[in-house]
Amino acid sequence: MTKRPHKMAMLPDAKREHYIREILLGRVSMDAAGKDLGISGMSVTRYISSIPEDEKLAVLAQAMHESKVKEAMKNADHVNEFGEDTDQDL
């Protein structure tokens, strides 16, 4: 007997990766993702549980990295508002 692919596995890559990321980051529940995708929450749960831990950690690490870069860019923008001679102002 052949194993059927998960319904989530049959989604386009970008859509599947978006929902995986949102679920792993806790932004969307598995039930809500299932409802959005028109599949059962249990199907989403089974698919997420089939993802290896190292892949889950990679998603979380990437999200943390992006968050830190975004924060650094925001801080750089604040510094740049004051101009290049801020060291003379202090």
VENQUIDA-V783512 format. One line per field, one symbol per residue. phi: phi as a letter, one per 40 degrees, with the letter a starting at -180 (. if undefined). psi: psi as a letter, one per 20 degrees, with the letter a starting at -180 (. if undefined). burial: 1 if it has 24 or more other C-alpha atoms within 12 Angstrom, else 0. Layout:
phi=???
psi=???
burial=???
This chain:
phi=.ccccccccccddccccccdcccccgcbcccccccccgbcccccdcccccccdcccccccccccccccccccccccccccccgccccccc
psi=pqpqqqhhhiqqgggghghgghghijhprhggggghikrqhhggggghiipqhhhghgggggggghgggggghghhhgghhiaikhhhh.
burial=000000010000000100111011000001001100000000111011000000000010000000000000000000000000000000
